[in-house]
Amino acid sequence: MHQVLNVQGMTCGHCERAVTEAVKTIDPQATVKIDLATGIVEIDSAQSRETLSKAIAEEGYTVQVEKVATGAGGGCGGKCSCG
């Protein structure tokens, strides 16, 4: 399942590794893509959004769920009014 989270407080490569390792601890098969500039973390995992968010929060980061656009129109990840 594809999850998009907004993770506040990531500022460097160490933060990126900490978040990735937190996710991989609960799902070693997960793929994690992080954009430090925006705080967006995209995760493909069988784990629930709540489980992933909790693992990241336990590392000391604030997690907010991003709306992901689905269906017609929404190719922008839900960041505008097209979706």
C-alpha positions in Angstrom: 0.0 0.0 0.0 1.3 3.4 -0.9 1.4 5.9 1.9 2.4 9.6 1.8 3.3 11.2 5.1 4.4 14.7 6.0 7.3 14.3 8.5 8.3 17.5 10.3 11.8 17.9 11.8 13.9 16.2 9.2 16.9 18.3 8.3 19.8 16.1 7.2 21.0 12.7 6.0 21.0 11.4 9.6 17.3 12.3 9.9 16.6 10.6 6.5 18.4 7.4 7.7 16.6 7.4 11.0 13.1 7.6 9.4 14.1 5.0 6.8 15.4 2.6 9.5 12.3 3.1 11.6 10.1 2.0 8.7 12.4 -0.9 7.7 12.4 -2.1 11.3 8.7 -2.8 11.1 8.7 -3.8 7.4 12.0 -4.8 5.9 10.4 -5.1 2.4 9.2 -1.5 2.5 10.4 1.1 0.0 11.0 4.6 1.4 11.4 7.8 -0.6 12.2 11.0 1.3 12.2 14.6 0.1 14.0 16.5 2.9 13.1 19.9 1.5 9.4 19.3 1.7 9.3 16.7 4.5 7.3 14.3 2.3 7.9 10.7 2.9 6.5 8.2 0.5 6.3 4.6 1.7 5.2 1.4 -0.1 4.5 -1.1 2.7 2.1 -3.7 3.8 1.9 -2.0 7.2 -0.9 0.4 8.1 -0.5 4.2 8.1 -0.9 4.3 11.8 1.9 1.7 12.4 4.3 3.5 10.1 3.5 6.9 11.6 4.0 5.5 15.1 7.4 4.1 14.2 8.5 7.4 12.8 7.1 9.4 15.7 9.1 7.2 18.1 12.2 8.5 16.4 11.2 12.0 17.5 9.5 13.3 14.4 6.1 14.8 14.0 4.0 13.0 11.4 1.0 14.4 9.5 -0.9 12.4 6.9 -0.9 13.9 3.4 -4.0 13.7 1.2 -3.2 11.7 -1.9 -5.3 12.5 -5.0 -6.9 9.5 -6.6 -9.0 9.0 -9.7 -9.3 11.4 -12.6 -7.3 14.5 -12.5 -5.2 14.1 -9.4 -1.6 13.6 -10.6 -0.2 16.1 -8.2 -0.4 14.2 -5.0 -3.4 16.2 -3.7 -1.5 19.5 -3.3 -3.9 21.5 -5.5 -7.6 21.7 -6.4 -7.3 19.4 -9.5 -8.0 16.2 -7.6 
